[in-house]
Amino acid sequence: MGEQGKFMEAGGIMTHFHEEGRGEPILLIHGSGPGVSAWANWRLVFPLLSKHYLLYAPDVVGFGYTERPKEIQYSVDLWVNHMISFIEANDLPQLSIIGNSMGGALAIHLAHRRPDLVKKLVLMGSVGISFPITKELDDVWGYTPSFENMKRLVRTFSSDPSMADNDDLVELRYQASMQEGFQESFSAMFLAPRQRHVDALALSEEALKGITSPVLLIHGREDHIIPIEQTSWKLAQLLPNAQLHVFSQCGHWTQIEKTKPFCEQVIQFFQQ
């Protein structure tokens, strides 16, 4: 399995996605970092989780290799409706969802709007509740392409600063951010002032209390982009059926820094 996946139409948008494994279906929704795609976000967990589940990992509209229709207005509504259309286009009556960062917020919105589609949720370093934007998140959304800027971001994403010395990883993400159309759509999504984008991704406390699906929240203790105290800790208190797992020595890239234990947590939660 490689970076090139399949294409299908979802909600009138030609959507690029990866499908692997067998068994119960799981939807994986990536985050919103520069150069991100389903492959960049989930490539390390595919081999482990696909032994147990049928994985669907789409590039959300505006990211990766999914079509970018001209004049499109990026918004939470657009992204959530795109994911609902993708689920329905694959004829998946009910499935569990793993959402990373912005993808976690999209998963919560999806569960709020269409509880009939959602079995369980895993929310990893997730937004979805309002908090004062961090300088680190402002830097991520305000990225302009250069190798040095990407190196700085990799240092921010990880709890281990030496990850930024991995030039292959930095180059992979930098080259991804440089592909045709990627930066143009990315820069159009998160215009300053950027607090409004955090707020747009947030649900009200009342809406969060109404989501009855079982939820596993996973967060890196050293996540400076999305601080645990202001997000997952509060979500754990508002979502009626939530549990929270915190990884020490882990930043915002749980699936990269803690690939194996992350997958073990997910499998255990889905099997409960």
C-alpha positions as CSV (number, residue, x, y, z in Angstrom):
1,M,0.0,0.0,0.0
2,G,1.4,3.4,-1.0
3,E,0.5,7.1,-1.2
4,Q,-1.7,6.5,-4.3
5,G,-5.1,5.3,-3.3
6,K,-8.5,5.0,-5.1
7,F,-11.0,7.6,-6.2
8,M,-14.7,7.8,-5.9
9,E,-17.4,10.5,-6.1
10,A,-18.7,11.7,-2.7
11,G,-21.2,14.6,-2.6
12,G,-20.2,15.6,-6.1
13,I,-16.5,15.7,-5.2
14,M,-14.0,13.3,-6.7
15,T,-12.5,11.9,-3.5
16,H,-9.1,10.3,-3.0
17,F,-9.1,7.6,-0.3
18,H,-7.3,4.5,1.0
19,E,-9.1,1.3,1.7
20,E,-7.4,-1.6,3.4
21,G,-8.2,-4.6,5.7
22,R,-11.3,-6.5,6.4
23,G,-14.0,-6.8,9.0
24,E,-15.8,-4.0,10.8
25,P,-15.5,-0.7,9.0
26,I,-13.5,2.2,10.5
27,L,-13.3,5.7,9.1
28,L,-10.1,7.6,9.8
29,I,-10.2,11.4,9.4
30,H,-6.9,13.3,9.3
31,G,-5.9,16.7,10.8
32,S,-5.2,20.1,9.2
33,G,-1.4,20.5,9.2
34,P,0.3,21.7,6.0
35,G,0.9,19.0,3.5
36,V,-1.3,16.6,5.4
37,S,-3.2,13.8,3.6
38,A,-4.8,10.6,4.8
39,W,-1.5,8.8,3.8
40,A,0.8,11.2,5.7
41,N,-1.4,11.1,8.8
42,W,-2.2,7.4,9.0
43,R,0.5,5.5,7.0
44,L,2.1,4.0,10.2
45,V,-1.2,2.7,11.7
46,F,-2.6,1.1,8.5
47,P,-0.5,-2.1,8.8
48,L,-1.5,-2.6,12.5
49,L,-5.2,-1.7,12.4
50,S,-5.9,-3.3,9.0
51,K,-5.3,-6.8,10.5
52,H,-8.5,-6.3,12.6
53,Y,-10.7,-3.8,10.7
54,L,-11.7,-2.5,7.2
55,L,-10.1,0.9,7.1
56,Y,-11.4,3.8,5.0
57,A,-9.1,6.9,5.1
58,P,-10.2,9.7,2.7
59,D,-8.5,13.0,1.9
60,V,-10.9,15.6,3.2
61,V,-11.9,18.1,0.5
62,G,-9.1,20.8,0.3
63,F,-6.4,18.3,1.4
64,G,-4.4,15.6,-0.3
65,Y,-5.4,14.4,-3.8
66,T,-9.2,14.9,-3.4
67,E,-10.6,17.3,-6.1
68,R,-10.5,21.0,-5.2
69,P,-13.6,22.5,-6.9
70,K,-13.0,26.1,-8.0
71,E,-14.8,28.8,-6.0
72,I,-15.3,26.4,-3.1
73,Q,-15.8,27.9,0.4
74,Y,-14.0,25.8,3.0
75,S,-16.0,25.4,6.2
76,V,-16.9,22.9,8.9
77,D,-20.2,22.3,7.1
78,L,-18.5,21.5,3.9
79,W,-16.0,19.1,5.5
80,V,-18.7,17.3,7.7
81,N,-21.1,17.0,4.7
82,H,-18.2,15.6,2.6
83,M,-17.5,12.9,5.2
84,I,-21.2,12.0,5.5
85,S,-21.4,11.7,1.7
86,F,-18.3,9.5,1.7
87,I,-19.9,7.2,4.3
88,E,-23.1,7.0,2.4
89,A,-21.3,6.5,-1.0
90,N,-19.6,3.4,0.5
91,D,-22.9,2.2,1.8
92,L,-21.7,2.0,5.4
93,P,-24.9,2.1,7.6
94,Q,-22.9,2.5,10.9
95,L,-19.2,2.6,11.6
96,S,-16.7,3.8,14.2
97,I,-14.5,6.9,13.5
98,I,-10.9,7.8,14.5
99,G,-10.4,11.6,14.2
100,N,-7.0,13.3,14.6
101,S,-7.0,17.0,15.7
102,M,-9.3,18.8,13.3
103,G,-10.5,15.4,12.1
104,G,-11.6,14.8,15.7
105,A,-13.8,17.9,15.6
106,L,-15.3,16.7,12.3
107,A,-16.0,13.3,13.9
108,I,-17.8,15.0,16.8
109,H,-19.9,17.2,14.5
110,L,-20.7,14.1,12.5
111,A,-21.9,12.2,15.6
112,H,-23.9,15.3,16.6
113,R,-25.7,15.6,13.3
114,R,-26.0,11.9,12.3
115,P,-25.9,9.8,15.4
116,D,-27.4,7.0,13.3
117,L,-24.1,6.7,11.4
118,V,-21.7,6.5,14.3
119,K,-20.9,3.5,16.6
120,K,-17.8,4.6,18.5
121,L,-15.4,7.6,18.4
122,V,-11.7,7.8,19.0
123,L,-10.6,11.4,19.3
124,M,-6.8,12.0,19.2
125,G,-5.4,15.4,20.1
126,S,-8.8,16.7,19.1
127,V,-10.3,20.1,18.9
128,G,-14.1,20.5,19.1
129,I,-14.4,22.8,22.1
130,S,-13.5,26.5,22.2
131,F,-10.2,27.5,23.7
132,P,-7.7,30.4,23.2
133,I,-5.6,29.6,20.2
134,T,-2.0,28.7,21.0
135,K,0.9,30.4,19.3
136,E,1.9,26.9,18.0
137,L,-1.5,26.3,16.3
138,D,-1.4,29.8,14.9
139,D,2.0,28.9,13.4
140,V,0.7,25.6,12.0
141,W,-2.3,27.3,10.2
142,G,-0.1,30.3,9.2
143,Y,2.6,28.1,7.6
144,T,4.3,29.3,4.4
145,P,6.2,26.7,2.5
146,S,10.0,26.4,3.2
147,F,12.1,23.5,4.4
148,E,13.1,25.5,7.5
149,N,9.5,26.4,8.3
150,M,8.5,22.7,8.0
151,K,11.5,21.7,10.2
152,R,10.2,24.2,12.9
153,L,6.7,22.7,12.7
154,V,8.0,19.1,13.0
155,R,9.8,20.2,16.2
156,T,6.5,21.7,17.4
157,F,4.4,18.6,16.6
158,S,6.7,16.2,18.4
159,S,7.7,15.9,22.0
160,D,11.1,14.7,20.8
161,P,13.0,17.7,19.3
162,S,15.3,15.2,17.4
163,M,12.5,14.3,15.1
164,A,13.2,17.6,13.4
165,D,16.7,16.2,12.6
166,N,15.1,13.5,10.5
167,D,15.5,15.3,7.1
168,D,13.5,12.5,5.3
169,L,10.4,13.2,7.5
170,V,10.8,17.0,7.1
171,E,11.4,16.6,3.3
172,L,8.3,14.3,3.0
173,R,6.0,16.9,4.7
174,Y,7.7,19.9,2.9
175,Q,7.3,18.3,-0.5
176,A,3.7,17.4,0.3
177,S,3.0,21.0,1.2
178,M,4.5,22.1,-2.1
179,Q,2.4,20.0,-4.4
180,E,0.2,21.8,-6.9
181,G,-2.9,23.2,-5.3
182,F,-2.0,22.1,-1.7
183,Q,-0.8,25.5,-0.3
184,E,-3.3,27.5,-2.3
185,S,-6.2,25.7,-0.6
186,F,-4.5,25.5,2.8
187,S,-3.8,29.2,3.0
188,A,-7.4,29.9,2.0
189,M,-8.8,27.8,4.8
190,F,-7.2,29.5,7.9
191,L,-6.9,33.2,7.2
192,A,-5.9,35.4,10.2
193,P,-7.2,36.2,12.8
194,R,-7.3,32.4,13.4
195,Q,-9.2,32.2,16.7
196,R,-12.4,32.2,14.7
197,H,-11.4,28.8,13.1
198,V,-11.0,27.2,16.5
199,D,-14.4,28.6,17.5
200,A,-16.0,27.4,14.2
201,L,-14.8,23.8,14.9
202,A,-16.2,23.9,18.4
203,L,-19.6,22.5,19.5
204,S,-21.6,24.0,22.4
205,E,-21.4,22.3,25.8
206,E,-25.1,21.3,25.3
207,A,-24.4,19.7,22.0
208,L,-21.4,17.7,23.4
209,K,-23.6,16.5,26.4
210,G,-26.0,15.1,23.8
211,I,-23.5,12.8,22.1
212,T,-24.2,9.4,23.5
213,S,-21.7,7.3,21.5
214,P,-18.8,5.7,23.5
215,V,-15.7,7.9,23.1
216,L,-12.0,7.3,23.7
217,L,-10.0,10.5,24.0
218,I,-6.3,10.1,23.4
219,H,-3.8,13.0,24.0
220,G,-0.1,13.5,24.3
221,R,0.8,15.2,27.6
222,E,3.4,17.4,25.8
223,D,1.0,18.6,23.1
224,H,1.7,22.3,22.8
225,I,-0.5,22.8,19.7
226,I,-3.7,21.5,21.2
227,P,-3.2,21.6,25.0
228,I,-4.9,18.7,26.8
229,E,-6.1,20.8,29.8
230,Q,-8.2,23.0,27.5
231,T,-9.5,20.3,25.1
232,S,-9.6,16.6,25.9
233,W,-9.8,17.1,29.6
234,K,-12.9,19.3,29.2
235,L,-14.4,17.0,26.5
236,A,-14.0,14.0,28.9
237,Q,-16.1,15.8,31.4
238,L,-18.8,16.8,28.9
239,L,-19.2,13.8,26.7
240,P,-21.5,11.3,28.6
241,N,-19.7,8.1,27.7
242,A,-16.0,9.3,27.4
243,Q,-12.8,7.9,28.7
244,L,-9.4,9.6,28.5
245,H,-5.9,8.1,27.9
246,V,-2.8,10.3,28.2
247,F,0.5,9.4,26.7
248,S,3.6,10.8,28.5
249,Q,6.6,11.9,26.4
250,C,4.2,12.6,23.5
251,G,3.3,15.7,21.6
252,H,0.6,16.2,19.0
253,W,1.6,13.3,16.7
254,T,0.3,10.4,18.9
255,Q,-0.1,8.1,15.9
256,I,3.6,8.7,14.9
257,E,5.3,8.9,18.3
258,K,3.3,6.1,19.9
259,T,2.1,4.1,16.9
260,K,2.0,0.6,18.6
261,P,0.5,1.6,22.0
262,F,-2.0,3.9,20.2
263,C,-3.2,1.1,18.0
264,E,-3.4,-1.3,21.0
265,Q,-5.6,1.3,22.8
266,V,-7.9,1.6,19.8
267,I,-8.3,-2.1,19.3
268,Q,-9.0,-2.7,23.0
269,F,-11.6,0.1,23.0
270,F,-13.4,-1.1,19.8
271,Q,-13.5,-4.7,21.2
272,Q,-15.1,-3.7,24.5
